[in-house]
Amino acid sequence: MVTFAPLRVLLADDHNLVRAGLRALLESLPGVEVVAEASDGDEAVRLVVDLLPSIALLDIAMPRMSGLAALREIRLKAPQTRVMLLSMYDNHEYVTEAIQSGAAGYMIKDAAVNELALALAAVDRGDTYLSPSVSRKLAQAFVTRAEPAKESLLTARQSEVLCLVARGLSSKEVARHLNLSVKTIETHRAQIMERLDIRDLAGLVRYAIRNDLIGDEA
């Protein structure tokens, strides 16, 4: 079991039963003292400023002031207190906003009981703690952003051809519009399908509409 040097914790959650359960878990950890409880974000900020706990454990969804808003206020008014957020959501947008706002941890409420001790220990020693599911979502979001957009795989001419094909023009009409041969247009069309991994005209149209690539008629 993790043993803490005296660790003063403030707990904030608007549900009485959740707060009681968390308090019992926290106080079962050697060296942990719950110095105060709050039922909303505004109260949490006031108590943190008054008591300067080592760690503030805040629910992300609270009345009067959300956990994220309270986090930002605490970072301004009591920067020595490290803040860990509790949430039902592992959505990477929430997590990114929390970390950017100065959270020292982000823990999912359905985590295993022993994860709470590991999270507190990490935050207490100055690390940032993220629940495993949160870490996976962030990693996936990072990989997705790092992948090049499919339309960036097309040349400028191929993008023109895609736009016109998606508008419903035949290869002959596209060729006349761009002053190219029909054979050249068919070649471009085949290359577009290969690069975007799309197998039919309907798929090209759906892709162009979904990505707002059709534009207005010239």
Sequence and secondary structure as in RCSB ss.txt:
>XXXX:A:sequence
MVTFAPLRVLLADDHNLVRAGLRALLESLPGVEVVAEASDGDEAVRLVVDLLPSIALLDIAMPRMSGLAALREIR
LKAPQTRVMLLSMYDNHEYVTEAIQSGAAGYMIKDAAVNELALALAAVDRGDTYLSPSVSRKLAQAFVTRAEPAK
ESLLTARQSEVLCLVARGLSSKEVARHLNLSVKTIETHRAQIMERLDIRDLAGLVRYAIRNDLIGDEA
>XXXX:A:secstr
    SSEEEEEE S HHHHHHHHHHHHTSTTEEEEEEESSHHHHHHHHHHH  SEEEEESS SSS HHHHHHHHH
HH TTSEEEEEES   HHHHHHHHHTT SEEEETTS HHHHHHHHHHHHTT  EE HHHHHHHHHHHHHHHS  G
GGGS HHHHHHHHHHHTT  HHHHHHHHT  HHHHHHHHHHHHHHHT  SHHHHHHHHHHTT S    
